């Protein structure tokens, strides 16, 4: 009886293994953690727009940070990070790109674990 189902079992195992390879490859991407700190005396609404190498389009995240607090983000090396102005948000929401503007930060390996003030 086992001989009859052996090819089916082997095929199923191969299929499961092969379908998990893309998931394994995606989790191997190295990311670096940075913190954006609100170094002002008032709460700050922050819109972070990023462009990651090898990916089309952007990622947009909005948050409110209390004075003296930080927000952590994980990015791949080479990611352009923008602390977007209202005008830049409007441009991105209209479907255009802002990655030719000067970024707040281009993520490097050395940035891992560092904190960056959102105001100069």
Secondary structure as GFF3:
##gff-version 3
##sequence-region A 1 120
A	DSSP	alpha_helix	2	27	.	.	.	ID=ss1
A	DSSP	beta_strand	31	37	.	.	.	ID=ss2
A	DSSP	beta_strand	44	51	.	.	.	ID=ss3
A	DSSP	beta_strand	59	65	.	.	.	ID=ss4
A	DSSP	beta_strand	70	76	.	.	.	ID=ss5
A	DSSP	beta_strand	80	83	.	.	.	ID=ss6
A	DSSP	alpha_helix	86	93	.	.	.	ID=ss7
A	DSSP	beta_strand	105	106	.	.	.	ID=ss8
A	DSSP	three_ten_helix	109	111	.	.	.	ID=ss9
A	DSSP	beta_strand	115	117	.	.	.	ID=ss10
###
